[in-house]
Every structure is written in C-alpha cells, then in structure tokens.
C-alpha cells in the first residue's frame, strides 16, 4: 500500500527515495540507492551539478539529498533563475519549470530505476514550460490521508470526501455490529481506518489493527484465543465508488492472509479424589491463558457424572513477572469447590486445591517455554477393609487397612480400685465393683492412677 509523496511527507523532511514507487514509465519500486555512492546529475545546458544520495540530509546547498525534497532544494539552490523544481501536490511527480528561454534539461542517475523515473524530465524547455517525471508514492503510514492512498501499482484507491467506509466481520463466528465513518477528504487518515477496525471488532490488545511499516498494508492483530477468533473481515465503501479500495480491503479471496491462526493456550491436569465413602472421582482442571490480562490464567474444574459440581468450579490464577504464584481464586469468592457424589456420601463434598505458596515456586508457576501442570498428590483414600491390628505397650490399638491407611482404632484402659479384694466375683475372670471395693479409677498404661492398686481387668474404649 502506497500514498502520494508530498512535500509534507515524513514530517516535512520527505520520504527516503529508496523505497518510493515510481508510477509511469518505470512502474516499480526504487531500490538499491546506495548512500554516498548513488548520484543524480542535473544540467540546464549551461551548468551541470552532481548530487550524492545520503542516509540523512539536514540542509540545502551541501550537494547531498535523501528525499525528493532534498533533491529539489539542491536544484533550486544551484539553478536559481534558470530552473525551478517542485513536487506536484496532487500526483507526487517531480516537476521542472524553465524560467528563461533555451533551457535544455539534463537529469540522470546512477540508479537505473531512479534514472528511468526521471527520464521524462530531459529535453529542451521553452520559457515557462514544465516537464514532469513519473509519479512517486511512499509506503503508506498512519498519518497519510485516505484520499492519498494508492495500491501496489501506484493507482489511486479513489477515496473522496463524503464517502462512508464500513467494517463488517465475525468474532468467534458471531457477526459484529457494523462500524462506519464518513471520510473528510482533508483530514481523514489511514490511522483513522485502523481505529474504526479496532472499535468495530472490539479489539483491545496494544498491537490491534496496525499499518505494516515495510509494506503499508493493514495488519489486524485480533485478541488471543478462540473466543476472539476473527473471520469474514470486510472493509468497503458503502454504495461503491472506489473499486480499487474494495479490491484491497473487501472480503474477496486473498485479500486477507492468515499469518497466525487463533489458538487457546491450555494446560490440563487430573487427579483421583475420594468422597467420604471412599468412592473414587476424577477431578480434572483446565487452565486457559487469558489473552487480555498479562500473567493470568482462567481455570475450570470438571467431575464426570453421576457427580455434580455445586460451586467453586472455576476461577483464576495469576503470576508475577518472575513466574511466581501471585493468587489463586475461586469465582464467587469461595475458598474451595464442592460437589455432590450422587448418590451415597453425605453432601456436599468439599475439596480445597493447594496451588502452592504465594510468592514462591513450590506449586503452580509460569514459564516462558512449554510446560505441564501436574497434580502432585491428595489426602483422600478409597474404601478399605481392616486387614490386621496391633497393640503397642501403651495399649494403643492400630488398624491396618487394605487401602494403605493406618489408623488408630482405640486404646486399652485399666481400672484401679481402692480395695480390689472387695470386688464381687461373677464367674471366670469377671468381677463387679461393690461398696466394699469402691468405685473404679480409669487410666492408661504408663499413666498414674489415684490409687496404689490396679486390677488386671481391661476394656477397650
């Protein structure tokens, strides 16, 4: 995409000749201008001057140029009274006008493309006559007027005052509300078009719609993820009237080339959890990168049927600029997720996710390279049957279950009596307290009872 080269282009300094498009006899981009080597020679039949192309040119009268503005300034400085050089404001062509009779213009360049673009300036000029070069265009930038835009062949896009530009398209397959604005020929810029695109497609990222600095083409950087996938982009002139514009920005085949497909950055993890009855459930968590907020991921939980998530099944996790955990939150402000095992165990079952230590790397963390989220463990167990038990010297009874759980079942207590001989025998090794024996004082092996005498009778509590 190009735009008419004007005296005010590039802030008034003019555009670098290297990269200008010459439309006319040349019909190509001028490339290969070599600083301090490429020259332009200008003569009027009486005097001849040679000017050198440079990377930067700050003043006139130094025999150097970088832009058409600079070349014009050198010509007017050296040929004052004989020739006047200027840039045509409507076409971008270099013009040379004879100020006296009998001027024989000579203009050549060591760059072949630039030589071709200047060739039509050569020859005899009558007093007041004007010769015109090819029309020059620079790679379009945001400050260029819409009315100055040209296509890749240097032809005008045909934008005029009063036309309405409209933007249509789809975001995640859903048609957007059409956006539009009316062109004001003297002020509507290419940058205004990018703003219209951003607003119409609700793009929020910093790059958004932008103008490629090397080609002048419109690049649309949609917000990330499939939720913001763009399609069917159609920018056109309502009612027609600018076919060259529609041929570039319309929905036609090949007008928009997908440089990068919309994708979601996703991490999945899963772990087996248990309800109070020991029934297994697979809890899976999906983390999806939030393209609109730096260092933020949104997560969702899922438990297969017949279990049903009741609350806390989604949230967000954020990281600092060093990848350390900054926050792990549940939507709704909770501190855990709850699910109904459906049926069986009492409901709801509460599950707390340990994402790690805030400000540390001991749990969830973020890296600048591909990585995996892994659930490292949980503290629930499936149903188990008692396999065996042991009693230690302190009377503690420990049960060992088939699910790998070891659990304290109880402890043997002993009863002491002030007068053990006052116990009433009830058969075998069974005794019953009596008024003579006094009441029992319950204690455990290894502890001191409030009596000097202990019976050998024990029971499990």
C-alpha positions, 0 to 999 in steps of 0.5 A: 500500500502506497500514498502520494509523496508530498512535500509534507511527507515524513514530517516535512523532511520527505520520504527516503527515495529508496523505497518510493514507487515510481508510477509511469514509465518505470512502474516499480519500486526504487531500490538499491540507492546506495548512500554516498555512492548513488548520484543524480546529475542535473544540467540546464545546458549551461551548468551541470551539478552532481548530487550524492544520495545520503542516509540523512540530509539536514540542509540545502546547498551541501550537494547531498539529498535523501528525499525528493525534497532534498533533491529539489532544494539542491536544484533550486539552490544551484539553478536559481533563475534558470530552473525551478523544481517542485513536487506536484501536490496532487500526483507526487511527480517531480516537476521542472519549470524553465524560467528563461528561454533555451533551457535544455534539461539534463537529469540522470542517475546512477540508479537505473530505476531512479534514472528511468523515473526521471527520464521524462524530465530531459529535453529542451524547455521553452520559457515557462514550460514544465516537464514532469517525471513519473509519479512517486508514492511512499509506503503508506503510514498512519498519518497519510490521508485516505484520499492519498492512498494508492495500491501496489501499482501506484493507482489511486484507491479513489477515496473522496470526501463524503464517502462512508467506509464500513467494517463488517466481520465475525468474532468467534463466528458471531457477526459484529455490529457494523462500524462506519465513518464518513471520510473528510477528504482533508483530514481523514487518515489511514490511522483513522481506518485502523481505529474504526477496525479496532472499535468495530471488532472490539479489539483491545490488545496494544498491537490491534489493527496496525499499518505494516511499516515495510509494506503499508498494508493493514495488519489486524492483530485480533485478541488471543484465543478462540473466543476472539477468533476473527473471520469474514473481515470486510472493509468497503465503501458503502454504495461503491465508488472506489473499486480499487479500495474494495479490491484491497480491503473487501472480503474477496479471496486473498485479500486477507492472509492468515499469518497466525491462526487463533489458538487457546493456550491450555494446560490440563491436569487430573487427579483421583479424589475420594468422597467420604465413602471412599468412592473414587472421582476424577477431578480434572482442571483446565487452565486457559491463558487469558489473552487480555490480562498479562500473567493470568490464567482462567481455570475450570474444574470438571467431575464426570457424572453421576457427580455434580459440581455445586460451586467453586468450579472455576476461577483464576490464577495469576503470576508475577513477572518472575513466574511466581504464584501471585493468587489463586481464586475461586469465582464467587469468592469461595475458598474451595469447590464442592460437589455432590457424589450422587448418590451415597456420601453425605453432601456436599463434598468439599475439596480445597486445591493447594496451588502452592505458596504465594510468592514462591515456586513450590506449586503452580508457576509460569514459564516462558517455554512449554510446560505441564501442570501436574497434580502432585498428590491428595489426602483422600483414600478409597474404601478399605477393609481392616486387614490386621491390628496391633497393640503397642505397650501403651495399649494403643490399638492400630488398624491396618487397612487394605487401602494403605491407611493406618489408623488408630482404632482405640486404646486399652484402659485399666481400672484401679480400685481402692480395695480390689479384694472387695470386688464381687466375683461373677464367674471366670475372670469377671468381677463387679465393683461393690461398696466394699471395693469402691468405685473404679479409677480409669487410666492408661498404661504408663499413666498414674492412677489415684490409687496404689492398686490396679486390677488386671481387668481391661476394656477397650474404649 
